[in-house]
């Protein structure tokens, strides 16, 4: 169980290092990648997922996302007894990854005047604030992530020998390009809430609000979407 916990923690940390690191490079002032655009950001998240699955899949199955873990448990494809362990590891890994990104870009926080850009490095926010519609976007995105991701497969024995992690990377990249506009495509409760807590706790100059009023949307929406994705996958592929 310790190996699985560490794998889920490290894997989720890797996702944040590449994903939030890419956001920081694009949004923070005086970086080499400043104003690089959404292409760089979505590519960072995709590469993070791809490498995290390669690194941890043989050990834990590379859930790296509470929406995946809960969806699999609801449909009987993963034991409920291991759910708390996985989710705790995922949230901790996301928190650690966000802190490391903060440290890597330490001189750039004071150089960036807009507090919303600083928050965006850590967590998502809506382009147009409408909680029901924002949640719908997250449900749709996470449904696609889980349904298509399970169809691709992330089996422990084949994950490092096939194209599965690469296809997962393309899946996340495509979701970012197609569904990142309305909400920033959290599609992962740990990826959003863990770094949001880090934003709240870290001594970031001029950071402003952590936007707790919105924080429930990228948690509830992905969980609903993940459960629906796993249910439909089981109906289609497992009869």
N, C-alpha and C positions, 0 to 999 in steps of 0.2 A: 504493500500500500504506500510505503514511503516513496518508492520509485515512481509510482503513478502520480502522487502529489507533486513531486519535483518536476516531473515531465510536463504536467498541465500548467504548473507555475512558470516554468522556464519558457514553454511554448507560447503562452499568452504574453509573457514579457517580450519575447522576440517580435510578436505582432505589433506591440506598442512601440518598440524601438524603431522599427521601420516605418510604421504608419504615422504615429505622432511625430517621429523625427522628420518625416517628409513634410508634414503640415508645418512644423516649426521652420524648416528650411525655406518654405514658400512664403509664410506669413510674417515672420519676425523681421524686423528691420536690420539692415546691414549684414545679412547672410549672403553666401555665394549663390543661393538659389532663390533669392527674394523675387516675388512676382512670377515664379515659374509656372503657375497655373494649376488647374485641377488635374492635368495629365500626370504631373509629378506626384501629386498627392495620392491619386488612385493607384498609381503604379507602386508607390511605397507600401500601401496597405496590401496589395496583391502579393508583392514579393515577401512581405512579412508572413503572410499566411502560408505561402508556398514553403518557405524555409522552416517555419515552425512545424509544419506537418512532417516534413522530411526528418527533422530533428527528434520529434517526440512520438510520432505515430506508432512505431514498433513497441513502445513502452506502455502508453496509455490509450492508444487509439486516436489521439489528437482531437479531442472534442474542442478544447480551447474556447469554449463559448457555452455559458449556462443554457442558452436556448437550445443548443444541440443536445446537451446532457439531459435536460428536462424532457425534451421531445422524445428522445430515445427511451427514457424511463417510463413515460406515460404510455407508450406503445409496447412496453414489455421487451424492448431490445437492449435494455441496460438495467442493472440491479439498482433499486432505490437505495439500498444500503450504502452504495458508493457515491450517491449524488452529493451529499454534503461535502465530502472530501474533495471532489472535483470542483465544485463551485467555489469553495474556499480557496483552492489553489489558483483558480482562474482570476478571481478578484485580487488576490495578493499579487499575482504576476502582472496584472494590468497596472496596479498601483506602483509596483517597483519599476516597471518599464517607463511609466510617466515621470517618475522621479529622476530616472537616469537621463531622459530627454531634457528635463529641466536643467540638470547639471551640465549636460553637453552644450547647451545653448545659454549658459549662465550670463555672459556679458550682454546678450541681446534683449533680455527682458526690459531692462531700463531704457534701451534705445527705442523700444516700441511703445508708442503713445496710446494706441487703441486697446482698451481692456477686452473688447470682444475678440480681437485677434489672439490675445493671450489665452483666453478661455478656449478658443477653437483648437488650440494645440492639444488640449487635454480632452475635451468632450464636444459632443455635437450640439447643434442648436437649429431651430427652424428658420428657413428663409422668410416664411410667412407664418406667424404664430397662430395656429388653429389646432388646438390639442386633439380633437377627434380625427381630423384629417392628417395631422402629423403622425398620430399613432397608426392610422391606416397605411401610410407609406411604409412605416417600419414593419408592420405585419406583412405586407406584400413582399418587401425585400427579404425578410427573414424566411418567409415561406419558400421563396425561390431558393435561397441559400441552402436550407435544410433538405428540401425535396430533391433538388438537382444534386446537391452534395452527396446525399445518401445514394442516389442513383450512380454517381461516379464511384463511390465506395472509398473507404479509408481503412481497409482491413489491416490488422497488425502485421500479417505476414507479407503482404504485397505492397505496403505503402512506400517502401524505399526502393523497390525494384521496378515499379511501373511508372505510368504517367499520372497517377492519381493526384499527387500533390501539385503538379503543374496545372492540371485541369482545375483544381480548387483555386489556384492562384488566378487563373483566367476568369473563373466564376466570380470571385470577389472583385476583380478589376472591372468586369462587365457590369456588375451591380453598382459599382461606384460611378461609372460613366452614365448609366441609365437611370439610377434611382438616388444618386447622391445629391441632386439639386434641392429637393424640398427640405430635407432634414439632416443631410450630411451622412446618411446611411450608417447609423450605429450598428444595426443588425447583430448586436452582441451586448447584453447588459453589463458584463464585466468590463468590456472595452470602454464603455462610457462612464459608468458609475465609479469604478476604481480610480481612474484619472481625475474625475470631478472632485473626489475626496482629496486627492493629492493637490489639486489646484486650490482647494479650500485651506489646506494645511500649510502649504509651502509659502515662504516669504517672498512672493513675487511682487516687485515694485509696481504700484498702480494697477493691480490686477482686477479690481472691481468685483462684481458679484459672481458667484459660482452658478447662478441661475437654478436654484433648487426647485423653483416652481415648475420648471420643464423636466426636471431630472427623472420623473417617473415614466415619462413617455418612452425613452430609449431602454427602459427596463421592461415595462409591461408589454409594449408592442412586440419586441422580439420574442418574448416568451410565448405569446399567443401565436405568432407566426411560426415559431419553431415547432410547437405542438401540432399545429395544423399541417405543416410540411411533413412531419414524421407520420401522422395519421394517414395522409394521402399516399405517402410512399408505401406504407404497409399495406394499404388497400390495393394498390396497383401492382406491387412487386411480390407481396407475400400472401395475397389472397384473403 
